[in-house]
Amino acid sequence: MTQYTDAFNQAWTMLTEWVIAGKFVPRNEEDIQCFLYHGIVSHLGTAIGIRTKASSGNLWLGTKHFPDLVLGKDQSAPELIVEIKYRPISGRSFYNGCKLDITKMKKHYDSTPHRFVLFDECPYFVFLDQHQYDELASMASHNCQIHHFPTTLNTSGGKAVARKAVKTMRANGKSFQKMGMQAAATVRQRREGDA
């Protein structure tokens, strides 16, 4: 384990302990990034080799990537890459974004150790369940570790039932895109009828 990996692990542990103790309430990815940065610097005793939003790749070729933290003295050969995903309390789904980030990290940093940090703001209804965690892990590089908070996964049977229902509907030829368009058209017709 490198000094940067050890520093990240210490910072992550401190972050989760502070959240549990009510001493830190992050509201976005940047809050988490700043806390981890501070924890890493505190552990290392230096800010040398710690970069935020360091870009790599080429914008014109579609290979541009901005990981949240890049750790290591040699910028061209980082020792650890960190990508943060924050789930606010909202109705919007963000699981596809997690899958895209995991895939992007594998594509750009397969040979470099990296961490995917998933922070769920709502500890009372945790988004990530075992099926989703396993799916993300199967998509990830062998050099990737997934960290999530809360550390307890969603155990509700409702998610498995919903997955099964969606799978059955798709097997029966249902198109969710078409159903959404039909629902939108119905709403539009009702609004026009009320006008």
C-alpha positions in Angstrom: 0.0 0.0 0.0 1.4 3.4 -1.0 1.4 6.4 1.4 -1.3 8.0 -0.8 -3.5 5.0 -0.6 -3.0 4.8 3.2 -3.7 8.6 3.5 -6.9 8.2 1.4 -8.1 5.2 3.6 -7.5 7.3 6.8 -9.3 10.3 5.3 -12.3 8.1 4.3 -12.5 6.6 7.7 -12.4 10.0 9.3 -15.1 11.3 7.0 -17.5 8.4 7.8 -16.8 8.7 11.5 -17.5 12.5 11.4 -20.7 11.9 9.5 -21.9 9.3 12.0 -21.0 11.6 14.9 -22.9 14.5 13.2 -19.8 16.7 12.9 -19.9 16.7 9.1 -22.9 16.9 6.8 -21.8 17.0 3.1 -24.2 18.6 0.6 -22.4 17.8 -2.6 -19.4 16.1 -4.2 -17.2 19.1 -3.6 -17.8 18.9 0.2 -16.6 15.3 0.2 -13.7 16.2 -2.1 -12.6 19.0 0.2 -12.9 16.8 3.4 -10.9 14.0 1.8 -8.3 16.5 0.5 -7.9 17.9 4.0 -7.7 14.4 5.6 -5.1 13.3 3.1 -3.0 16.4 3.6 -3.3 16.1 7.4 -2.2 12.5 7.2 0.7 13.1 4.8 1.8 16.4 6.3 2.1 17.9 2.8 -0.1 18.8 -0.1 2.5 17.8 -2.7 1.2 15.2 -5.1 -2.5 15.8 -4.3 -4.5 17.3 -7.2 -8.2 18.0 -7.6 -10.1 17.8 -10.9 -6.8 17.1 -12.7 -7.7 16.6 -16.4 -6.4 13.9 -18.7 -7.1 13.0 -22.2 -8.2 15.0 -25.2 -11.4 17.0 -25.4 -11.6 16.7 -29.2 -11.1 12.9 -29.2 -13.8 12.4 -26.5 -11.2 11.0 -24.0 -11.2 14.0 -21.6 -11.7 12.9 -18.0 -11.6 14.9 -14.8 -11.2 12.6 -11.8 -12.0 14.2 -8.4 -8.7 13.5 -6.8 -5.4 12.4 -8.3 -2.8 11.3 -5.8 0.9 10.8 -6.4 4.0 12.9 -6.9 4.4 12.0 -10.6 1.4 13.5 -12.4 1.9 11.3 -15.4 1.9 8.1 -13.3 -0.5 8.7 -10.4 -0.6 6.3 -7.5 -4.3 6.6 -6.8 -7.3 8.0 -8.6 -10.5 8.9 -6.8 -14.0 9.5 -8.3 -16.8 10.7 -6.1 -20.5 10.2 -6.6 -22.9 12.0 -4.3 -26.6 11.1 -4.1 -28.7 14.0 -2.8 -32.1 13.4 -1.2 -34.2 13.6 -4.4 -36.4 11.5 -6.6 -33.9 11.4 -9.5 -32.1 8.3 -10.3 -28.3 8.4 -10.5 -27.4 4.7 -10.8 -26.7 5.0 -14.5 -24.2 7.8 -13.7 -22.5 5.5 -11.3 -22.2 2.9 -14.0 -20.8 5.4 -16.5 -18.2 6.6 -14.0 -17.1 3.1 -13.2 -16.8 2.3 -16.9 -14.9 5.6 -17.6 -12.5 4.9 -14.7 -11.8 1.4 -16.1 -11.2 2.8 -19.6 -8.9 5.5 -18.5 -7.2 4.1 -15.3 -7.4 0.3 -15.6 -3.7 -0.1 -14.7 -3.8 2.5 -11.9 -5.3 1.8 -8.5 -8.5 3.8 -8.1 -11.4 4.3 -5.8 -15.1 4.9 -6.5 -16.7 6.8 -3.6 -20.5 6.7 -3.4 -22.0 8.9 -0.7 -25.7 8.6 -0.1 -27.1 11.7 1.7 -30.2 9.8 2.9 -29.2 7.3 5.6 -32.8 6.3 6.2 -33.4 4.9 2.7 -30.1 3.8 1.3 -30.1 3.6 -2.5 -27.5 0.9 -3.1 -28.5 -2.7 -2.7 -26.3 -5.9 -3.0 -27.4 -6.5 -6.6 -26.4 -3.0 -7.7 -23.1 -3.2 -5.7 -22.3 -6.5 -7.3 -23.1 -5.1 -10.8 -20.9 -2.0 -10.2 -18.1 -4.3 -8.9 -18.4 -6.6 -11.9 -18.1 -3.6 -14.3 -15.1 -2.2 -12.4 -11.4 -2.7 -13.1 -9.5 -5.1 -10.9 -7.7 -2.1 -9.6 -10.9 -0.4 -8.4 -12.3 -0.5 -4.9 -15.8 0.8 -4.2 -16.4 2.7 -1.0 -19.9 3.6 0.0 -21.6 5.4 2.8 -23.8 4.4 4.6 -21.8 1.2 4.7 -25.0 -0.8 5.2 -26.7 -1.7 1.9 -30.4 -1.5 1.1 -32.0 -4.7 2.2 -35.6 -3.9 1.0 -37.1 -6.6 -1.1 -39.0 -4.0 -3.1 -36.0 -3.3 -5.3 -35.7 -7.0 -6.3 -39.4 -7.1 -7.1 -39.2 -3.9 -9.2 -36.2 -5.3 -11.1 -38.2 -8.5 -11.8 -41.2 -6.6 -13.0 -39.1 -4.4 -15.4 -37.4 -7.5 -16.7 -40.8 -9.2 -17.3 -42.2 -6.1 -19.0 -39.2 -5.9 -21.3 -39.4 -9.6 -22.1 -43.1 -9.0 -23.1 -42.0 -6.3 -25.5 -42.9 -3.2 -23.4 -40.9 -0.1 -24.3 -40.5 2.2 -21.4 -39.5 5.0 -23.8 -42.8 4.5 -25.8 -44.8 4.3 -22.5 -43.2 7.6 -21.3 -44.0 9.3 -24.6 -47.6 8.1 -24.5 -48.0 9.3 -20.9 -46.6 12.7 -21.9 -49.0 12.9 -24.9 -51.9 12.1 -22.6 -51.0 14.8 -20.1 -50.5 17.3 -22.9 -54.0 16.4 -24.3 -55.6 16.8 -20.9 -54.0 20.2 -20.4 -55.1 21.3 -23.8 -58.6 20.1 -23.1 -58.7 22.1 -19.8 -57.5 25.3 -21.5 
